[in-house]
Amino acid sequence: MANRTFDALGLIAEAEVVGVTASCTGVQIDGLAVGTNEFVAVLNTTVTTGTVDGSNYYTLKVEVSNALAGTYVAIGNVVTLPATAGQYQVGFTSEQLNGLTAGANFFRVTATKVGTTATAVTYTAFISKI
């Protein structure tokens, strides 16, 4: 997987620690739904603590909304985390954002805990233009 660079304007979450199903606070990033552009949301994760197996793990999904406290919808695929640290990329276009919700300027990540023995994970997420 290629490393991507970003500036603070594309940062969604930094060192977000989760031990239960939770969404980070939405971040306003204006202008991504304008024109014809390609983007990648990069998710960097630490080792998932506890026991990770077929019924105990975390998933991450990138979501978008037209308001901070609005209804969020997923962009791209849900990422299932293994026990090891890693980097995952979710690609999307400005056209896809427009198709999901008009005024798509708020982004967040939702971590979902499946089972009970995968105890915690830490992630950082940012958006980079391709």
N, C-alpha and C positions, 0 to 999 in steps of 0.2 A: 504494500500500500504506500502510496506517495504521501509525503508530508505536505501539508498546505500551510501557507502563511496567512496571517490575518492582521487587521488592526482592531483597535478597541471597538470600533463601530459595528463590527460583525460578531462580537462576543455575546453568546446567549447565556452561558453559565460557566463559572470558573470554580473548579474544585468543589463541586456540589456533592455532598455526602448524603446518601440515602440508606435507610435501613427498613423502610416500608414503602408502599406505593405512594408516590408523591410527584407533583409537578413543580418545576422551578418557577419563579416569578417570570411572567412574560416580559420581553424586552422589545421596545419599539425600534425597528430598523426600517426606515422609510426608503421607498424607491425601488425595491426589488421586483415589484409587480409591474414595472414600467418597461415598455419596449420588448425586445426579444433578446433575452440573456439566459445564460446557463450558470447555475450555482451548485455548490456542494456544501452540505452541512457535515462537518467533521466532528466525530464523537471520539474522544480519547478516554479510555477507562482504566482504572486500576484493577488489581486482582480482586475478584469477588471473594469476600471472606465467608467462612462457614463451609458447608458441604454443598457443592453444586453438582446436580445430576439431572436426569431426564424430567424430574418433577419438582426440582428446586433450583431456581435461577432468577435472573432479572432480565427484563426487556427494556429497551429505550426506543422512544419514538419522538420525532421532531413534529411539532404542531404549529399551526398558524391561525390567527384570528384577525378580525378588523377592529377589535377593541381590547384593551388590557384585561377587562373582566368579562370579555365576550365568550362565545362558544368557539372552542379550538377544534380544528380538524387536522388529521395526520397528513404529513407530506411524505410520500415515498413509503418504503418498507420499514417495518418494525425490526429492530436489531435484537437478536437473542444473544446475551452475553455468556461466554464460557467462563470457567474459573480464572483463566489467565488474563492479564492486562492486554489491551489491544487498541487499535484504531479502526473506526468504521466510517464509511462515507455514504451519505444519502444524497443523491443528485436530484435536482428539480430545475424547472425553468420558470421564467416570469409568466409565461402563458399558463402553466399549471397553477401558479398562485392565483391568477385572475379567475381561473375556472373553479377554484375551491371557495373563494370568498372575495367579494369586491372590497378593496381597501385593505388587503392583506399586509399589514405592517407590524403585527405583534407576533413574536416567536417565543416558543418555550420548548422544553423537553420534559416528557413524562416518563418516569421510571416506574415499572410495574414489577412488584415482587410476586413470584409464583412459588407456592409452597412455603415452607417454614425454615429450612436449614441454611439457605443462602442468606447470610446475615447482613451484609452491607457491601456497597460499592461506591466509588467516587468517580465522577465524570466531569469533563470539561467539554463544552460544545461551542462551535463558532461556525459562521458562514463565510465562505470564500467564493469569489467569482471565478469561473473557469475560463 
